[in-house]
Amino acid sequence: METFEGSLVPAETFEVEARAERIGRLLEAIGYPVAWVSDRSRLRDFVNDATGREELVERVRRAYGVTLLPEDFERFLWQLVDELERRPRV
C-alpha cells in the first residue's frame, strides 16, 4: 500500500480477527461493546486515569475471575485474551 506523508494508515488486524469472539467478550466486559481495534490496540487505550484502571480491573475480575496486573495494560488485546485464558481463576 502506498502512503503519503501525513496520511493515516490503519494497523493490521490479523491477530484480532483470529480472536474476534474473545476480544469482543473482553470489550463487552470493560464497557466498550463497540470499538475499533487493531493488532496494536492495548487495554491502556480504554482508560484515562487511575480510577478508570481500577474500574477496568474490577470489571475484568467479575467477567473472567482473574485479577489484571499492571503489565496487562501494556499487552496488545490479542495477547491479553490469550493470557486471560491461561491465568488461574481467583
TAMOLIN-V915671 format. One record per backbone hydrogen bond with DSSP energy under -1.0 kcal/mol. CO is the residue of the C=O (numbers start at 0). NH is the residue of the N-H. If there is no record, write none. Layout:
co-><CO & CO>
nh-><NH & NH>
This chain:
co-><3 & 11 & 12 & 13 & 16 & 18 & 19 & 20 & 21 & 22 & 23 & 24 & 25 & 26 & 27 & 37 & 40 & 41 & 42 & 43 & 48 & 49 & 50 & 51 & 52 & 53 & 54 & 55 & 56 & 57 & 58 & 59 & 60 & 64 & 68 & 69 & 70 & 72 & 75 & 76 & 77 & 78 & 79 & 80 & 81 & 82>
nh-><6 & 38 & 16 & 17 & 19 & 22 & 23 & 24 & 25 & 26 & 27 & 28 & 29 & 31 & 30 & 40 & 76 & 44 & 45 & 46 & 52 & 53 & 54 & 55 & 56 & 57 & 58 & 59 & 60 & 61 & 62 & 63 & 64 & 89 & 71 & 72 & 73 & 43 & 79 & 80 & 81 & 82 & 83 & 84 & 85 & 86>
